[in-house]
Amino acid sequence: VIPVAKQTVAGAGSPAQASSEVGELRPDRPKRHKPIQEEFGFTFQDFIQMPYLVPAGAEAHFKEIGAFTITERKDQSRQFLGDGETVYLAGGADRGVKIGDRMVILKVTSRKLRHPDPKIQRKPMGDVVQQIGVLRVTTVNPAGSIAVIERSMDAVEVGFHAAPFVEPANMVAALRADVTGPIPLQEPTARILYARENHEHTATGEMIIIDRGTRDGLKVGDVLLAARQRTWPANEARKNKDRVTEQTTYYLGQVMVVRADPASASCRILRATEEMRPGDILTR
């Protein structure tokens, strides 16, 4: 019996198919890449956890902005409240509250904040107010309102305040060219006064308050370089009168101004090579 030669069928993995696929390749046509997504330096989530300084004190500030006091909560068994829980406000139709109104929740995190360098400022600079979330009004009575906490970045308690707000637009992080050497200090330099929740150390994404504002030419969107001063002995003298020292600065990162008041500004840390702390320097 003479064996019959097997016929090759053009199918998967066959030379014919390979030739067809190669023919369809077009090396002269560049591949289409998705555009690189912009990095935001400030979003609504950052806004609802932003601290800021009020020189006149918290109570005067709450009165000035027409804030409402959270006087009670629905669940009496809970002291610390969060998303979805119901609270009661002092103020209703008599103060123009409407169903659907959204308010930012405020708490005081520091009283009579002092400058880290007493040579610069000895007197207290004011109170620190922290935005910690958002609530929405669901019922309006003549003198009071009922609201639901939509989003909380920290525990909400009776006695906190809430105030109307305008939702901010997202801000793109306009990062500056990386700097690694000594940072030239250009006037006006600023100092870190406060880190969110009074943390001693901070990192990328956290919020700080600095001691310069619109009076010094700062505006929302400005990106500042953070630096730390370092002093070292330049000789081996044991007596103070013979001692020689040198001073320099080194790069800590970049921060963006997200709120600018006359004498202070709130900033978000965009980049940090190490922790930032009160007293560190910021410059343009």
C-alpha positions, 0 to 999 in steps of 0.5 A: 500500500502506497501511503498518501501524502498529507496535505497542509491546510492553511490554519492557525500557526500555518506558514500561510497565516504567518505570512498574512499577519506579517503583511498586515504589520505597518511599522510606518504607523506609530502606535496610539498611546493614551494621553498621560493623565494630569496629576491633580494637586488639589481636589474636593477630597483635599478641600474637605480636610483643609485647615486654615488660620483665623486670626480673630479666633474661631467664634468670631470667624463662625459668626462672620461666615454664618456658620450653623452649630451641630446641636444634637445627633439622631443616635444618642448612643454615639459620640463620634459620627460618620458617613450617613448619620443624621445630625440636627442644626441650630438654624432653619428657615429663619436663616434661609436654609433650604432642603438640599443645601450642602455645608462643610463641617468645621472643627477647631483643632488649635487655639492661640497658635504660636509661631515656631520662632518666637523671634518672628512672632511672640503673640498668638497668631489665632485659632486653627479651623479644620474642614472635616467633611460635608453634610446635606440638609434633608429637612428644614423647620422654622428654627432648626434643620436636619442633615445627613453627613455625606462624607467625613474625613474625621469623626464629627461631634455635637458642638462642631459647626457647618457653613455654606461653601462653594465647591472648588475646581480641581487644580493641576499640580504644576510641579517645578523642576527637581531641585537637589542642591542648596535652595536660594532663599528668595524674599519673602520666605515663609515658615511652616506654622502648623501641620494638619491635626498638629502632626509634628511630621508630615508627608506627601499629600498632607496639609500645612499652614504657613505664615505668609499670605496675600499681603506677601504676594502669594496666591492660590496655585503658587508652588513653593519650594520647601527647605531646611537650614543646616548649620555646621562647624567649619573648624575644630575650635573648642571655645565659642569665641574661636568657633566658625560655622557655616550655613546652608539649606537643602531641598525638602519638597514642593507645596501648592498654595490652596487657600490664601488669606492676608497673613497666612496660607494653607498648602498641600504637600505635592512632593516630600523627600523627607518629613516637613515640620513647623519652622521649616522654610518655604520660598519661591 
